[in-house]
Amino acid sequence: MADKKIDSEVSEAQIAVHWKEEGYFKPSEKFKSQANVKDNSIFKRFSMENFPECYKEYADMLDWYEPYTKVLDSSNPPFFKWFTGGKLNASYNCIDRHLEKHRNKTAIHFVPEPEEEAIQHMTYQELYIKVNEFSALLRDFCGVKAGDTVTLHMPMIPEIAVAMLACARLGAIHSQVFSGFSGKACGERVADAKSKVLITADSYYRGGTLIDHKEKADIAYDEALKEGQKIEKILIFERYPGKYSAKTPLVEGRDYLVNDVIKKYYHAKVDPVALASEDSLFIMYTSGSTGKPKGAQHSIGGYLAYVTGTSKYVQDIHPEDVYWCMADIGWITGHSYIIYGPLALAASSVIYEGVPTHPDASRPWRVAEELDVNIFHTSPTAIRALRRIGPDEPTKYNYHFKHMTTVGEPIEPEVWRWYYNIVGKKEASVVDTWWQTETGGFLCSTLPGIHDMKPGSAGPGVPGIYPIIFDEEGNPLPAGSGKAGNICIQNPWPGRMLTIWGDDARFVRQYYQRYNKDPKSKDWHDWPYFAGDGAVEAADGYFRILGRIDDVINVAGHRLGTKELESAALMCQEVGEAAVVPVSDPIKGKIPHIFVSLKPGYTASTELQKKVTDTLAKEIGPFAKPGKVWIVSDMPKTRSGKIMRRILSAIANKQDVGDITTLANPQVVEEIINMP
Ligand code: WTA
């Protein structure tokens, strides 16, 4: 694409439409014969005429203390409530109810990153015991009760599941911050959520190094305090229980090793608290188009029903399956499709600590062989990396996937075919699932037993989801038009977040204002959900997602707000202005490049470039490091002083910059193009 002459005013969305339509692949007879969904009748059950009652089918997969009296309360759009009147507990649904049949079955296989360490297998009974004890600790030692928020900054160790489910048992709202986030970013999220308790770990392995994670808790504490929130207790799980492995000392009266304190709570049992369906299960912070991350606040009943239903029908999980999703639990994929969905269905779920390519590109295939994994779930970034380093490795291992998922970014048809042919050995059904932190669960995907697969396309709306594409003016594009526009969901669904934590107005503005024609309307039909992605619908009804239309960059499946990066760069005293643009990358999909201009009196240097990079890592996290820091004499600007990011993007992507004569300073463009 780089060598094509592209007008910089042509959006990414319009460019992508010129990809050709791919041919279909059929699910195997073997898969179909065992699938949870074998025929099209599901779409009849979930037809618009049966909406919203159709979602009973998902709610009825759960155990309720009190039955719900109403499926959907849509009296106050867009604040929809699901299964009202019902009472339940997520921890009970993911653990206790399985004990009778599955107590000795593995709930969690923990695969440490160092290959010389043994894989640990935790049964449902063991999970039950650990969650009860840790719930008792949270309740009696920390005073945590229903409705409180608890922030977690946990790496991929099995205790992350214990901590989440213990919060859920008490009705406390967990807010898990991805472990790759810096201490400062964690502290900001603690302050926003107003948590008094922070749960973390001393250390974890990543890329062969044992990382000191506890030091981030100290920074988080200071940052939260600065923002007016005092963390009363920091609970620290040890990577090796009994052997504290961080260099950072413990602070007396604030920091506690779980392994010590838990002894007082051995054998404790905590009754799961019966909570209202529309109470909150967790908050998950995500990037938006402003500098401040927003907390997507998810419900208990609607969310759990939705992830359970979609895990059963889209992931095709049966209790006897060994399911491995390689995402991090610190992101929504891990919440919905490592913890809540799979465990609600009594599957065995794999938690892998580290990097997929550590120590080499066949690690995932060795794990799959050893554990007999039969459902595999990962991102295009991981697939691209594994393909580049070890294109033939999967063929050397004796594992068989019946089902594979790709999630988080558009996947190139070439990469999809490698995934299907080589990783899946032409046996597995592949689903390309499109959804978001805000949506709780899948929105578009094929159903693995009934639809043909089409590389590069997510597929139709999943049962009960009715997508629609609008043009800029709010006119719906005809179904199957093949034209690009903004994808929306016409109807409410149970997995959608309740609101943005503490900011109802932003919730309405961001997701509904764009295509709502009457803000006073009490009819849900007037409230299409605006996803912020560009998409095309092909004649066969499959949706292809083209990427974000707002200021969010999808880096390796992680959402980064350009504003967040820019405001972090401005923390460098030398930086006067900053602009971030997405640049295509063969592995990560997109990477950010940052352009900065300096305040008077400062000069460009490689040290300063490094300082900007280090600042982004410190303020946000190492995963936010830019691909390149361009120190420019000035930004290309319109006459009204607006930075022309589109031009910067064209330069960084080595594309034609188009007409620049209307700029206030066209000469600067030439200067930047000629930079080394
Ligand atoms: C993008 C991750 C193409 C999209 C579950 C969305 C995708 C954002 C796909 C949400 C897919 C997610 N194909 N693009 N299958 N899945 N996206 O909140 O731009 O981390 O808006 O949720 O990822 O990212 P988030």
Boltz pocket constraint, residues with backbone or C-beta under 6 A from the ligand:
constraints:
  - pocket:
      binder: B
      contacts: [[A, 286], [A, 331], [A, 332], [A, 333], [A, 406], [A, 407], [A, 408], [A, 409], [A, 410], [A, 411], [A, 432], [A, 433], [A, 434], [A, 435], [A, 436], [A, 437], [A, 438], [A, 458], [A, 531], [A, 532], [A, 533], [A, 545], [A, 546], [A, 547], [A, 548], [A, 554], [A, 557], [A, 558], [A, 559]]
      max_distance: 6.0
